[in-house]
Amino acid sequence: MTTINRQWRLRARPVGMPTAETWEFAETPVPAPGDGQVVARACWLSVDPYMRGRISAGPSYARPVEPGEVMQGGGVGVVVASRNPALKRGDIVESMAWGWQDYATLDPRGTRKVDPALGPMRHALGLLGMPGLTAYFAFLDVGAPRVGDVVVVSSASGAVGQVVGQIANLMGCRAIAIAGGAEKLAWCRELGYDAAIDYKAGTLREQLAAATPAGVDVYFDNTAGPIFDAVMERINLRARIVQCGTIDTYNRPGQPDVGLRHHRHMLVKRARWQGFLFTDYVHRTDEGLERLSAWLREGRLRYREDIVDGIERMPEALLRVLSGANFGKQLVRVSPEP
Ligand SMILES: NC(=O)c1ccc[n+]([C@@H]2O[C@H](COP(=O)([O-])OP(=O)(O)OC[C@H]3O[C@@H](n4cnc5c(N)ncnc54)[C@H](OP(=O)(O)O)[C@@H]3O)[C@@H](O)[C@H]2O)c1
C-alpha cells in the first residue's frame, strides 16, 4: 500500500465560476483509523452540483468548506484498515464525507457498506446512491405522481433527471425532458421521455406549449431561473412543484435571483411548491435501493455516466458539471476496483 494520500484542498473562495486555481493539490501521509473508524481507498469520487455551494460562504443547509480544508464530496472504495468490528479490510464502503482524496478516514455514522450484488460499485455514487435516491424520493414523495400526469423535468439528462423521467414512465405518467443540446435530447428520448425540449434553442415557451398542450401536473425543477418561470406558466390545477435544485443560480451566490412572480398561478391553480433535501431521506436508503436495484435488474432503468480519469482532474470534472459539459452522472475514477 502506498503511504501517500493525495488531496484537493480549497485555496480561496471563488467569485462566480470557480477555476482550477480555486483548489490546491497536496500530499499527506495515509492516516490510521481511530477507534470505531475505517480508512478506505477511493476507487471512484463523485462530482455533484452542490459542491459549488460548499465553497461559498453564504448560508445553506450545510457548513461550507474553509480555505485550507479538504474539499467535501462523496466517494466509494475499499476498506484498507479497520477499527470497526462491523467493517473489515476488503469491504466496499460509500460515504458522502469522503472528501477529494485517495484515502478517507470514515466514522461509522454516514458510512454505508455497499452490496456488490446490487450493481457496479460506481453506481453507489449515482443510480444506487444520492442522485438516484433523490430522484426516487423527491419524485414519488414530493411530486406525488398519478397515472396520466404530465411531468416536466429540467436538467433531464443528468444524474438525477434521467432517473426521474424513467420513474415517471414506470408510474404511468407522460414525461417531458428539458435539457441543453441535441445529443442530450436524443438520450432523453431513448430513455423513454415522451418529448424533449432544448432550452438553449431560444424557443423554450413555444416548445413547452407544443409538448404540454394539456398543461403540467408535476414540475421536477433542478435549475430555477428562466426555465422555472416558463414551466410555471403552464401548471395545472393542484400541480406539484418539486424544488430539487437551483443550478442556474449556483455561480451567482449572493446575487438576487430575479424572475417572474408566480403567486397568482399558485393561488388560482391551488398548486404546491415544496423543497426537497436528500439528507431528510437518508434513513429510508434501504427502501429506495431495494426498488431502484430491482428495476435495474429487470432492465427497466438505464443510467448514463460521464467518467473522467485521475484524481488530478477533480476541479476540471466539477467545472464540467457547472458548465453543462457533463453528459450523465459525473464521476472520477481514482484507482482500480479490487
Ligand atoms: N435537493 C437535493 O437533495 C439534491 C440532490 C441531488 C441533486 N440536487 C440538485 O439537482 C440538480 C441536478 O443535479 P445532478 O447531480 O443531476 O446534476 P447533472 O444534471 O448531472 O449536471 C448538471 C447539469 O445542469 C445543467 N445546467 C447547468 N447550468 C445550467 C443552467 N444555468 N440552466 C439550466 N441547466 C443548467 C447542465 O445540463 P444541460 O446541458 O442540460 O444544461 C448540467 O449538465 C442540481 O441542481 C443539484 O444541485 C439536489
Ligand as a Chemical Component Dictionary entry (heavy atoms), coordinates in Angstrom:
data_LIG
# 
_chem_comp.id                   LIG 
_chem_comp.type                 NON-POLYMER 
_chem_comp.pdbx_formal_charge   0 
_chem_comp.three_letter_code    LIG 
# 
loop_
_chem_comp_atom.comp_id 
_chem_comp_atom.atom_id 
_chem_comp_atom.alt_atom_id 
_chem_comp_atom.type_symbol 
_chem_comp_atom.charge 
_chem_comp_atom.model_Cartn_x 
_chem_comp_atom.model_Cartn_y 
_chem_comp_atom.model_Cartn_z 
_chem_comp_atom.pdbx_ordinal 
LIG N1  N1  N 0  -32.069 18.544 -3.126  1  
LIG C1  C1  C 0  -31.240 17.510 -3.119  2  
LIG O1  O1  O 0  -31.131 16.770 -2.137  3  
LIG C2  C2  C 0  -30.429 17.255 -4.352  4  
LIG C3  C3  C 0  -29.707 16.055 -4.526  5  
LIG C4  C4  C 0  -29.008 15.861 -5.723  6  
LIG C5  C5  C 0  -29.003 16.856 -6.699  7  
LIG N2  N2  N 1  -29.701 18.006 -6.473  8  
LIG C6  C6  C 0  -29.768 19.055 -7.481  9  
LIG O2  O2  O 0  -30.317 18.515 -8.659  10 
LIG C7  C7  C 0  -29.801 19.209 -9.793  11 
LIG C8  C8  C 0  -29.220 18.191 -10.769 12 
LIG O3  O3  O 0  -28.115 17.547 -10.152 13 
LIG P1  P1  P 0  -27.354 16.381 -10.908 14 
LIG O4  O4  O 0  -26.394 15.785 -9.950  15 
LIG O5  O5  O -1 -28.352 15.510 -11.576 16 
LIG O6  O6  O 0  -26.520 17.188 -11.993 17 
LIG P2  P2  P 0  -26.492 16.946 -13.571 18 
LIG O7  O7  O 0  -27.864 17.229 -14.082 19 
LIG O8  O8  O 0  -25.870 15.630 -13.851 20 
LIG O9  O9  O 0  -25.472 18.046 -14.066 21 
LIG C9  C9  C 0  -25.755 19.390 -14.053 22 
LIG C10 C10 C 0  -26.463 19.832 -15.341 23 
LIG O10 O10 O 0  -27.141 21.050 -15.069 24 
LIG C11 C11 C 0  -27.372 21.705 -16.279 25 
LIG N3  N3  N 0  -27.141 23.140 -16.108 26 
LIG C12 C12 C 0  -26.011 23.755 -15.712 27 
LIG N4  N4  N 0  -26.199 25.090 -15.661 28 
LIG C13 C13 C 0  -27.482 25.304 -16.038 29 
LIG C14 C14 C 0  -28.288 26.463 -16.176 30 
LIG N5  N5  N 0  -27.806 27.683 -15.919 31 
LIG N6  N6  N 0  -29.581 26.316 -16.574 32 
LIG C15 C15 C 0  -30.066 25.096 -16.835 33 
LIG N7  N7  N 0  -29.363 23.955 -16.709 34 
LIG C16 C16 C 0  -28.087 24.067 -16.321 35 
LIG C17 C17 C 0  -26.416 21.103 -17.306 36 
LIG O11 O11 O 0  -27.184 20.318 -18.202 37 
LIG P3  P3  P 0  -27.742 20.935 -19.575 38 
LIG O12 O12 O 0  -26.671 20.734 -20.597 39 
LIG O13 O13 O 0  -28.970 20.168 -19.831 40 
LIG O14 O14 O 0  -27.962 22.381 -19.319 41 
LIG C18 C18 C 0  -25.538 20.183 -16.477 42 
LIG O15 O15 O 0  -25.106 19.067 -17.217 43 
LIG C19 C19 C 0  -28.772 20.197 -9.258  44 
LIG O16 O16 O 0  -29.378 21.458 -9.123  45 
LIG C20 C20 C 0  -28.427 19.630 -7.895  46 
LIG O17 O17 O 0  -27.969 20.609 -7.020  47 
LIG C21 C21 C 0  -30.399 18.219 -5.332  48 
# 
loop_
_chem_comp_bond.comp_id 
_chem_comp_bond.atom_id_1 
_chem_comp_bond.atom_id_2 
_chem_comp_bond.value_order 
_chem_comp_bond.pdbx_ordinal 
LIG N1  C1  SING 1  
LIG C1  O1  DOUB 2  
LIG C1  C2  SING 3  
LIG C2  C3  SING 4  
LIG C2  C21 DOUB 5  
LIG C3  C4  DOUB 6  
LIG C4  C5  SING 7  
LIG C5  N2  DOUB 8  
LIG N2  C6  SING 9  
LIG N2  C21 SING 10 
LIG C6  O2  SING 11 
LIG C6  C20 SING 12 
LIG O2  C7  SING 13 
LIG C7  C8  SING 14 
LIG C7  C19 SING 15 
LIG C8  O3  SING 16 
LIG O3  P1  SING 17 
LIG P1  O4  DOUB 18 
LIG P1  O5  SING 19 
LIG P1  O6  SING 20 
LIG O6  P2  SING 21 
LIG P2  O7  DOUB 22 
LIG P2  O8  SING 23 
LIG P2  O9  SING 24 
LIG O9  C9  SING 25 
LIG C9  C10 SING 26 
LIG C10 O10 SING 27 
LIG C10 C18 SING 28 
LIG O10 C11 SING 29 
LIG C11 N3  SING 30 
LIG C11 C17 SING 31 
LIG N3  C12 SING 32 
LIG N3  C16 SING 33 
LIG C12 N4  DOUB 34 
LIG N4  C13 SING 35 
LIG C13 C14 SING 36 
LIG C13 C16 DOUB 37 
LIG C14 N5  SING 38 
LIG C14 N6  DOUB 39 
LIG N6  C15 SING 40 
LIG C15 N7  DOUB 41 
LIG N7  C16 SING 42 
LIG C17 O11 SING 43 
LIG C17 C18 SING 44 
LIG O11 P3  SING 45 
LIG P3  O12 DOUB 46 
LIG P3  O13 SING 47 
LIG P3  O14 SING 48 
LIG C18 O15 SING 49 
LIG C19 O16 SING 50 
LIG C19 C20 SING 51 
LIG C20 O17 SING 52 
# 
